[in-house]
Amino acid sequence: MAFPLSFASDIVHRGVEEIRFSPGWADPKASDYFTYAFVWLLEPPARLDAPTLKGDLHSYFKGLMASVAWEKQGEAKTEPLGTYVTVDRVRAPRSEPTFPVRPAYRAEVMTYDAFHAGKKLVLQIDIFEPKSPVEGRQLYYFEASPKPDDPGVRNNFLKMRRQLQL
């Protein structure tokens, strides 16, 4: 999917987004419910810091959930609950020859699950800055889940990284 994203047009980056879903993504009873990974491959200048990521993730999830709620129910249901985001730097950026072991940032997003459960959703998101396979582009890799430390979820993230060739 190309930027600007249709549901979050105020995110000003240029580039593409690629998404992979965990098998239990659509099942609120599954341990890997709402677990997915996405990549942003961005054109310069696209060095994202914590404040930029916070704003981008807020626009992304608020717009995504409002768009889905509108399609399903004819109304946006995210406003009464709101969308709240925190982002913290976990480690300093550095160039690594392989995929980073630790994320560069960790985010928490509280929003509304307009896709499946129709209730509050809290996602933990690890954000990595691996070396981009495309020269002159910046790569950001996001792993999002309500249960990021669950062993099955961790295993699914490894599979998604392989699918995304990271």
C-alpha positions as semicolon CSV with decimal commas, in nm:
position;residue;x (nm);y (nm);z (nm)
1;M;0,000;0,000;0,000
2;A;0,143;0,337;-0,100
3;F;0,173;0,646;0,118
4;P;-0,018;0,862;0,178
5;L;-0,243;0,600;0,339
6;S;-0,610;0,648;0,256
7;F;-0,720;0,625;0,622
8;A;-0,436;0,844;0,755
9;S;-0,360;1,100;0,487
10;D;-0,205;1,341;0,738
11;I;0,097;1,107;0,770
12;V;0,328;1,295;0,538
13;H;0,576;1,022;0,442
14;R;0,626;0,886;0,093
15;G;0,693;0,519;0,037
16;V;0,511;0,188;0,085
17;E;0,361;-0,019;0,365
18;E;0,360;-0,401;0,368
19;I;0,154;-0,599;0,624
20;R;0,151;-0,958;0,754
21;F;-0,111;-1,103;0,992
22;S;-0,078;-1,372;1,256
23;P;-0,311;-1,675;1,209
24;G;-0,529;-1,575;1,509
25;W;-0,545;-1,207;1,418
26;A;-0,923;-1,205;1,372
27;D;-1,011;-1,422;1,675
28;P;-1,050;-1,227;2,003
29;K;-1,012;-1,558;2,195
30;A;-0,678;-1,652;2,031
31;S;-0,347;-1,584;2,206
32;D;-0,229;-1,408;1,889
33;Y;-0,544;-1,198;1,847
34;F;-0,473;-0,868;1,670
35;T;-0,108;-0,967;1,628
36;Y;0,047;-0,840;1,309
37;A;0,361;-0,690;1,162
38;F;0,405;-0,410;0,916
39;V;0,692;-0,245;0,735
40;W;0,727;0,113;0,621
41;L;0,986;0,158;0,347
42;L;1,016;0,535;0,326
43;E;1,173;0,781;0,090
44;P;1,402;1,049;0,234
45;P;1,386;1,251;0,442
46;A;1,227;0,996;0,673
47;R;1,425;0,963;0,995
48;L;1,154;0,901;1,252
49;D;1,202;0,997;1,617
50;A;0,975;0,930;1,917
51;P;0,755;1,242;1,877
52;T;0,708;1,176;1,503
53;L;0,627;0,809;1,563
54;K;0,378;0,906;1,832
55;G;0,195;1,139;1,594
56;D;0,211;0,893;1,304
57;L;0,082;0,600;1,513
58;H;-0,196;0,816;1,654
59;S;-0,309;0,917;1,303
60;Y;-0,266;0,560;1,177
61;F;-0,479;0,385;1,440
62;K;-0,738;0,659;1,482
63;G;-0,787;0,675;1,106
64;L;-0,779;0,299;1,057
65;M;-1,038;0,223;1,326
66;A;-1,264;0,511;1,221
67;S;-1,250;0,395;0,859
68;V;-1,335;0,034;0,948
69;A;-1,612;0,138;1,190
70;W;-1,760;0,360;0,920
71;E;-1,754;0,077;0,665
72;K;-1,910;-0,173;0,908
73;Q;-2,158;0,043;1,095
74;G;-2,192;0,367;0,906
75;E;-2,038;0,565;1,190
76;A;-1,699;0,625;1,345
77;K;-1,691;0,478;1,694
78;T;-1,336;0,570;1,788
79;E;-1,406;0,919;1,918
80;P;-1,585;0,828;2,246
81;L;-1,295;0,602;2,344
82;G;-1,020;0,801;2,175
83;T;-0,680;0,684;2,058
84;Y;-0,382;0,731;2,290
85;V;-0,020;0,662;2,206
86;T;0,307;0,661;2,398
87;V;0,646;0,601;2,236
88;D;0,979;0,556;2,412
89;R;1,327;0,507;2,270
90;V;1,463;0,171;2,382
91;R;1,815;0,201;2,244
92;A;2,027;0,433;2,037
93;P;2,016;0,385;1,660
94;R;2,308;0,202;1,511
95;S;2,391;0,022;1,191
96;E;2,373;-0,356;1,225
97;P;2,463;-0,613;0,960
98;T;2,167;-0,835;1,059
99;F;1,820;-0,777;1,192
100;P;1,839;-0,590;1,526
101;V;1,789;-0,805;1,834
102;R;1,623;-0,524;2,029
103;P;1,376;-0,264;1,906
104;A;1,476;0,099;1,870
105;Y;1,138;0,215;2,006
106;R;0,854;0,070;2,205
107;A;0,501;0,209;2,173
108;E;0,171;0,150;2,344
109;V;-0,149;0,227;2,155
110;M;-0,486;0,231;2,324
111;T;-0,767;0,239;2,072
112;Y;-1,093;0,068;1,972
113;D;-1,105;-0,265;1,785
114;A;-1,344;-0,179;1,504
115;F;-1,248;-0,497;1,313
116;H;-1,352;-0,780;1,546
117;A;-1,432;-0,735;1,916
118;G;-1,585;-0,388;1,916
119;K;-1,413;-0,293;2,240
120;K;-1,102;-0,131;2,385
121;L;-0,775;-0,257;2,237
122;V;-0,429;-0,201;2,385
123;L;-0,139;-0,286;2,154
124;Q;0,227;-0,308;2,246
125;I;0,437;-0,221;1,943
126;D;0,809;-0,282;1,903
127;I;0,961;-0,067;1,631
128;F;1,286;-0,175;1,467
129;E;1,518;0,012;1,232
130;P;1,686;-0,264;1,031
131;K;1,916;-0,189;0,740
132;S;1,708;-0,114;0,433
133;P;1,744;-0,350;0,135
134;V;1,681;-0,050;-0,091
135;E;1,960;0,207;-0,106
136;G;1,849;0,557;-0,013
137;R;1,534;0,436;0,169
138;Q;1,470;0,405;0,542
139;L;1,305;0,087;0,672
140;Y;1,088;0,073;0,985
141;Y;0,951;-0,262;1,100
142;F;0,660;-0,275;1,351
143;E;0,547;-0,575;1,558
144;A;0,205;-0,511;1,716
145;S;0,021;-0,732;1,964
146;P;-0,183;-0,715;2,285
147;K;0,040;-1,003;2,413
148;P;0,388;-0,944;2,268
149;D;0,564;-1,166;2,524
150;D;0,349;-1,474;2,459
151;P;0,579;-1,750;2,319
152;G;0,337;-1,826;2,034
153;V;0,320;-1,459;1,942
154;R;0,702;-1,433;1,943
155;N;0,717;-1,736;1,713
156;N;0,461;-1,581;1,479
157;F;0,664;-1,259;1,464
158;L;0,969;-1,461;1,355
159;K;0,761;-1,622;1,078
160;M;0,633;-1,281;0,966
161;R;0,988;-1,144;0,952
162;R;1,080;-1,431;0,720
163;Q;0,773;-1,361;0,501
164;L;0,879;-0,998;0,480
165;Q;1,235;-1,113;0,407
166;L;1,386;-0,926;0,702
